[in-house]
């Protein structure tokens, strides 16, 4: 009876197995359904010694996290304050990160380890951002701070790749010869924040540190400095630094308009034709600018008598002047353009020869029309709280390129015959009234750069229409 019961159970078990696996007798393997993707960064469980420890005397710190972790690009991510001579050794193993300090620690000093984006989990690469650990070799943690913003003087924008530095030496050359005492990063809005500072005098700088030297070594570096020494406090107003670099060309006060594409395609050795491009836009000449011919190669020979300018199909001669630029790559033709007029530019075969010996194959005639006054828009702006004593200049820009610039001598500004389109507006303060934006100078007179104030208003100009705006500069 017992064997019959066992036999019956075995038969039932086999039948059930066959039913579940299907008639083929092969199991259908169904992979387990995964849960939601892990998006949570590592969480610190403990630190030995603990965060904000005082009377610290060791050289090793161990951090334990809730999951397996790794460290990346320690040299660029880890900031140690005060800055030492040698970067600490950072090692990761399973859920632990160990930091070994190589420098001798100063007495009665608060230290901070800012890991930036160095710590991430191994599985998903979630970054533990802005993890900061502090300790003190003395009996208390310093709590003073300095905070502020770094703006680019030329356009009032920000560059989050700059670093901000605190030096303790009043010597002007310290920023070029010595490493700073403290370093801070900028966030996406150009803000910096030094924490856990002692009550002492500092000198504040910012710079583009592409070489990792944390020194000001080249005037082409973006650089900024605060005019006076500063002492950290609690809850003090934010500071503003204006960064600049020496470069050419500087912002022009009188814009020159478009001169056509400057990229020069590779020349075909078999093509002996002289090639050039014009500044015409849609085969139309701007009434306010010159006609520019841009050549692929510098001109070796040029004969201005080989150029003629005429109107209409009757070829009535028109007065004009011709200039060749210093690079021998452009010819500028100046004339008092009449609106809505058909022009004929005649170029004789031998009017020009480039450095490759190329000329026109035959006399060429370019036909184009000038714009009408109705094609342009007009602008009127009433400024409130405008300080004309600071010599403001209104800049009109498209895609960050200055299209026009006008000195402002009164609170009301009007200008006619502007090209239609959308513009950004800025005010440039021309302190020395020389017509260009001037960068600062640190080692020669410690002069701050001239500043630019963005006007957070989009300017929309329509053809044959006067656009009017009221702008309060205090808003």
C-alpha positions, 0 to 999 in steps of 0.5 A: 500500500505504501509503495502504491502511494509513492508510485501514484505521487511520482506519476502525479509529480511527473505529469505536473512537470510535463504540463508546466514545461510544455509538450516538448519537454524543454523548459521556457526560461523566463528572465527575472523582471528588473526593478527601476534603475538605481539613480541614488548616489552613494550614502555615507554611513560613517567616517573615522575620524568623524566629520568635524573632528577636533584635535585631529593628529592622524594622517588617515581618514576612512569613509564607509558607504552604503554600496560599492564605490569608486573614485575618479580623477582625484587630481582635478576633483579633490580640493584640500583646504588649506592647499598643501604641497602634495595631493593626498592618496585616495584609494577605494575598496568595496564600500570604503574610501581611504584618504592618506594625508602626505603633508604635515598639518598646520597646528590649530587649523581647520581643514576641508576635503571637497571631493567635487565629482570624484565619488560614484557608485560602481554599478550605475556610476551615480555621482555623490556631488559636493561631498565635503569633510572637515576636521581641525588640528585645534580645539574648534572648527573655523566658521567664517566664509567668503562668497561672491560671483565671477563675471566676464567683464566683456559680456557679463556672462559666466564661465564655470571653469574658472577657479577662485583663489585666496592668497595670504601674501600682500605681494602683487607677485604672489599670484604669479609665483606662489600657490594660493592658500585656499581654492574654490570652484564656480557653480553654473551661475558663476558663484563661489563660496569659501567655508570654514575660514579663519579670521585673517586677511586674504587677497582674492583672485580668479583665473582660468587654470588650464595647466593646473598650476593655479598661478597667473602666468599669461595675460591671455588667461582669464583673470580677475582680482579684488581691489582691496584685501578682504577679511572673512565673516559670517553672512557678509554681502557677496563680492563680485569679480570681473574677469578679462583677458588680453586679446585682439581684436577688441570690441569696435565702437563703430560696427563694419557690417558683414563682409561675407564668408572668410573661409577659403576653399582649397584651390584647384591647381588646374583652375587659374581663375581669380576667385573672390567673394563679395559682401552682398547679402541676397545680391543687395548692397547695404546703404550704410556700408562699403562693398567688399571683395574678399580674395582666396589668396593675397593680391600680388598686383592690383590696378584700381583703374581696372574697376568701374561702377555704373548705374542702370542698364545705361551704364551711367558712371558713379563716383567711388573710391577703392582701398586695399587692406594691409593683408592684400586679401580685401578690396573695399569699394566706397560710394554714396549708395542710392536707395533702390538702384541697379548697379553694375560693377565692371572688373577688367581682366587684368584688374588684379592678380593673386600670389598664385598668378591667377587672374580673371579669364575675361572682363566680368560684370557684377549686377546688384541692387541697393536696398531701399530705406523702407527695408530698414527699421527705426529704433527709439529707447527711453532710458531711466537711471542712465549715468551719462558721466560713465560714457555708456555705449549701446551695443546691439548684438546677434549671436554674440556678434556686435552689429552696431554700437552707439554712444549714449549722451542723453536718456533718450536714444533714436536711430534710423535705418537699422537692419530688421531682426532680433537683437540682444542689447548691452551697455558698454561703459567706455571709461577712457572714451577711446572707442573700444572695450579695454581689458584690465591690467594687473601688474601695470597699475592694477586697473580693473577692466571696463564693464559691460551690462546686459539689458535683459530685453530682446529688441525686435526691429521690423522694416519700415517701422519704429520700435519703441522701448522704455528701459529702467537700468535699475531693474 
